[in-house]
């Protein structure tokens, strides 16, 4: 993986985006040049249409999750996503062909080219998602350690990056109980640097049970670095592979002296300007939906349309979040706050629909305009739960160093949580966002939010 403005992106994803962009642009240009009389003079206009359409397709593919690991997705699910991409690209092609000032193709030519190019791109994307990478293209990883920590890294590697090849575990001198599979243990008779070179390892992940008392062969790890092999500790591995800061691996010195956690004035100004612009556009676009939703809520059950609830925001200050009411008015008649469950009988029929489509969150646009929230950030939680979670989860208070968001990195990466364990998993995504947040990561969250809304993933 490489770091793009502090966010870790797999080289494979960048190659996929570039390939899709180039293929669709080339198909549109070649198809368009065959339809016009003077290719040399009309090339700029045709190329502009192709580039515009390719950009939209890459955004649609991102929202559809086509650039995410596909090992947990069936072939049928990938084909359905491909069909959705094609159906979304066609109206965009029609609009580009009719509205772009540089439009030079016949009215039906661009949609025809878009259909052909998109079919090629998404067909290849489905094939690439489920094809097995050749051995020569798979990154080879060695884990230093053989205990519980090393086993956890190996499990994560298998779950998160099916393309990676785990060559084995290298036993350290002070290792305690060995819990990794015996057949994957590498012989310690050979030095680590020699073994890495012989097995053509690309990356070494350092995960011993004990680091003190000579537990780490620092000279051998340095030799690996000089051979061009990447060497990562556990925290860096989880950060780049899962987009998390694991609280069980965090070194407090990393938080204080390491990179990230930048809250410069320029970043704050840019984020606020983007919040106001995004919230205004979203308000204009969603007003009809909100009006219909308000009417349906009023018709189904007595009580207010909007629901205000106290939440904890920036620097621990409380504010009232605004949402569409999706539960009965007596949902907490005993006064005891409770998380929503999967089949919560307090939720109304209209509430189930608007929760699944995230429509109940739309009134939070007003919280963004008022300055209490941002479009992207950690989910604001109720004071009752915050008091509990601050005591049980380390570093939980770091979430409040930035404004909470309508959507966020944790929301698109992990389903709705209703337990302390769920809160721990979401906290680790929130810490990653707090450490690395920038405009690029915000845009990525917004694109993935579209996919979450369309699939209803994680809604309750």
N, C-alpha and C positions, 0 to 999 in steps of 0.2 A: 504494500500500500504506500501511497504518497500523501503528503499533507498539502492540501489546497486551502490557503487562508485558514490554517489551524485545524480544518476538518479533514479527517482521514478518508481518502477515497481510493478504492482498489484500482490498480492500473487497468484491470480488465474492464471496469465500468467506463473509464475514459475511452478505451479502445472501442467499446460497444457504441457509445454515444457518437464518437467520430465516424465510425463505420456507417451507422444509420443515417447520419447527417449527409455524408458523402454519397451514399447510394441513392437516397431519395432525390437529392439535388441533381445528380447525374441523370437519373431516369427522366425527371421533369425537363431538364435542359435538352436531352437527346430527343425526347418525344416532341418537345416544342419546336426544335429546329427542323424537325421533319414536317411540321405543319405550316411553316411560314416560308415566304419566297426568298428573302434576303437574310440569311443567317448572320452575316457579319454585322449588319447594322442593328439587328433586333436582339442580339445576344444579351446585352445588359438587362433589358426588360425581362427576358425569359429567365435569366439567372436570378434576378431579384425575386421572381415568383417562386422559383425552386428553393432558394435559400429561406424564404419566409415560411413556406410549407414544411420544409425540413425542421425548422426551429419549433414549429407547433407540434410536429410529430414527436420530437424528442421530449417536449414537455408532457405530452399525453402519455408517452411510454414511462416517464418518470412517475407520473401520478398513478399509472396502472401497476407499478411495481415491477416492470420488466427488467429494470437494472439491479434489482435485489436478488440475493441468492434464491434459486428456484428448487432446491432439494426438498423443501417441504410443500411444494406445489405439484399437483398432479398434471398430467398432460392435458386432460380435459379442461382444467382450470386455466391453463396457459392458452389453450385454443379459444376459450370464451373471452379472455382478455384481448387476444388478437382481433377477434371479431368486433369487440367494442372499440378498439383503436381505429379500425377501418371505418366504422360507422361515424366516429367523431371527426375523422379527417376529411371526409367527403363534403360536409357542409362548410368546413373551413376553406377547402379548396374552391368551392363555389363562390364564397365571399371574396377571397383573394382575387379570383378571376374577374369579378365584376366591380370591385371597389378600388383595387390598386391603381394609382395613376399610371404606372408603368405597364399595365396589362396589355399584352400584344397578342395573346393566343385567342383563338375562337372560344366562345362561351363554354362549349362542352369539352374542349381539349384539356384544360387544366384538371377538372375532376377525373377525366379518363386517365391522365398521366398520374394523378395522385392515387387512384385506385391501383394501378399497376405497381407504382413504386412502393406504396404502403404494404401491399400484399407481399412483395419481395422482402421488405424490411422485417415485418412482423413474422413472416414465415421463417426467416433466418433466425429471428429472436427466439421463437419457440424451439427450433432445432438446437440452437446453441445452449438454451437453458437446460435441456435434458440430455444433451450429448456428453459423453465422458471425455474429459480433456486428455490428450495424448500425454504419456509419461514425461516427455521432454518439456512440456509446457506447465507442468504442475509444480508449484513451489514446494521444496523439500524442507521440512521443519524438524529440528531436534530439540527435545526438552531436557534441560539440565535439572535433574531431580527425579525421585522415584516415589515420593510420599503422596500424601493427600493433596497438597498444593499442585504438584505436577500432574496428578490424575485429573484434577479440576481443569487445568489448562488443556490437557488432551481432550477432555470431553467437550469443552467449549470450542476448541479448534474443529472438531468433527462436526459439531452442530452448526457452527457459523460459517465455515468455509469448507464446503465439501470438495473443492478443487485442490485443497492443500494435501500433501502427502506427509504423514508423520513417520519419520524413519526410525524413531525409537526414543527411549529414555536413557540418559547417561547418569549413572549412580555417582553421587558425591560422597566424599569421605565420611561426613558426619550425618549421613541420612539415617533416620530412625526406622520406623516401620515401612516396609515396601508394600505399596498397595496397587501399583500398576501391573498390567499383565506381564508374566515372567518372560514370555516369548518376545516382548518388545524391549527388554532390557539389553543395553549395549555393553559390551565388554569394557571394563575399566583398565584392562591391561594395556590398551592403546591410549595415548594422550588425546585429549579432547580436540586439539587443533589438527592432529593427524587424522583422526576419525572424521572430522568435519570435511577435511579435504578429500579423503578417500570416498566418502559417501555422497559427495557433491551437495552438501547442505547449503541452503540459501539463508536460513534464519535459525538462530538459537534463542530459545526462550528460557530465561533463568527463573526456576521455580523450586529451589531446594527447601527442605523443611527447616534446616538450620543454616544460617549464614555465618554465624560467629565461629571462632576457633579454626579458621582455615577451611570453612565449608565451601568457599567459592574459589575455584582455580583462576584467580584474576589474571595471571600471566597467560594462561591458555585462552581465556576470553579475549584478551587484548590481541593475541596472535590471530584469533578468528576475525577480529575487526580489521586487522591489517590485510587479511586475505579477501576482504570485500564482503564478508558475511555479516548480516544484520544481527545484532545482539540486543534483546529486549528484556526488561524485567516484567514481572506479572502485571503490574499496573499499566504499563505502556501497551502490553499485549491486549488486555481487555479494552483499553481505550480505543485502540485502532481497529480491533476486530468486532467489538460489540457496540462501540459508541457509548461506553459506560466508564465511570470512575468507580471502581469497586471499593467499597468502604473497608473491606477486610484486607485490602492490599495497599491502601493509601499510606504513604509516608508523609507525616505532617510537614517535613522539610520541603517536600515536593510542592505542597500548597503555598508555602511561604516564598521559596526561592525559585521554583520552576516557572515555566512559561504559562501564559494564560491568565485568567481572572482579570482581564483588562477592562476597566470601567472609565476610559478616557472621556473627556468632555465632547470630543468630536463624535465618538461612537454614540453617546447619549443623544446628541442633537440629531444625527442622521437617523437613529432609530425612532425618535419622536416624530420627525417629519414623515418618515415612512408609515408610522402608525396612523397619523392623521389622514394622510392621503389614502391609505388602504381602507381605513374605517369609513371614510366618506364614500369611496367607490362601492364598498360592500353594502353600505346603508342604502344607496340609490338602487343597487341591483336587487337587494333582498326585500325592499319595502312591500311589494305585492305579496310575497310569501309570508311576511310577518302579519300583514293585514288578514289574510285568509286564516293563518294559524290562530290569531287572536279571536276571530269569529268562531272557529271550531271549538276552542277551549271554553268560550262563553256558552255555547249551545250545549256542550256535554255535561258540564257540572257547574254548580253555583260557586261563586268566589271570584277573587281577582284574576285577571289574565296574567299579570306579571307577578313574579315572586322575588322578593328581596331577602337576601341572607347575608349575615356578617361573615366576612372572610379576612384572612391575614394577607397583607400585601407587602410592599417595599419597606424594608427596615422594621418589619414587625407591626406596622401600623394597620389598623383594621379599616375596612370599608364595606359598603353594601353592594354585593354583586347583583346584577339584574338578569333574570332569566324568565323564560316563559314557564308558567306553572304546569308541571307534568304529573303532579301527585294530587291526591285528595287534600282538602284544606285541613283535615284532621290527621295528617300523616305522622305528626309527632305530638299527638295530644297529651302524651305522658311527659313531655318536656325532655325526653332523653334523645340526644342526637344519635343517629344510626347511619351507617353506610348503606347505599342501595345494593340490593342483592340481585341475582340473575333473573329471578322470577318474582319480583317485588310486587305484592298485591296492593301496595299503596299507589302504584302508578296507574293512571287512567288510560283508556283506550287511545285517545289522542296523544297522551303522553308517551306511550310506547312508540308510536310512529315518529314523533318529533325528536325523541331521544335517539332512536336508531339513525335518523338522518342528521342529527346534531342541530336541528332547527331550534331547539330550546336554548341553545347557546347564543343565538343571533342578537338578542338585546344587550349582550355584553359589549356590543359595538359602542353603546353609550358610555360604558365604563372606560373604554379606550379613549374616546373623545374627551372625557372628563379628566383623563390623566391618571386614573387609578390602576389601569391595566395596560398591557401592550398586546399587539396582535399575537406575537410569539413569545412564550416564556413558560415558566413552571406553572402548573395548575394551582390556583389559590385554594387553600384549605380552610376549614372552619376552625376557630380558636380552640374548641373542645378537643379536636383531633390533633391540632398542632402541639398543644401542651403535652399530650400523650406521646406523640412521635418524637418530640425533641428529647424526651427522657430516654426513649428506647432506641433511637437511631442516631449514631454519630454523624456529625456534620449536617444534620437536617436544617439547622439555622442558616446555612449558606444559601439555601433556596431563596431566602428573603433579601439577598443582596441585590437582586434585580427585580423589576416589576413582574408580577404574574401575567400569564398570557391566556388569550382565548383558546389557542392551540399551542402545542409545544412538542419538543423532541421526545419527551416521555410519553405523551399522548399518542403519537403516531408509531412509537416503537413497542408499546406495551399496552395490553387491554386494560379496561377499567379495573381498578383495584379496590378490594373491600376488606383487606386484612392488613396487619402490620407487615407481613412478608411481602405482599403486593406493594405496599408503600416503600419498602426497602428497595425493591427492584426499580420502581419509578424514580426514587431518589437518586439512584446511581446514574440514570439517564439525565436527570435534572442537573446533577453535578457536572456531567460532561458538557451540557449546554452552558451552564454558568461559566465554566472554564474557557470554552472555545467559541462562545456566541459571536457571530458577525453577520453581515448582510447575506452572505452566501448561504450560511446555515439556515437563516430565517427563510430564504426563498425555498430551500430544499424542504423545510418543514411544511411550508404552505402547499407545495406541489404534492407531498405525501398526504397531507390532510384531505386533499381532493379524493385521493384513492381510498382513504379511510371512510369518508362520507359515502362514497359510491358503493362500497362493499358492506357498510354497516359494521365493520370490524370493531369488536370490543365495546359496543354500545350496551347500556343497561337503563 
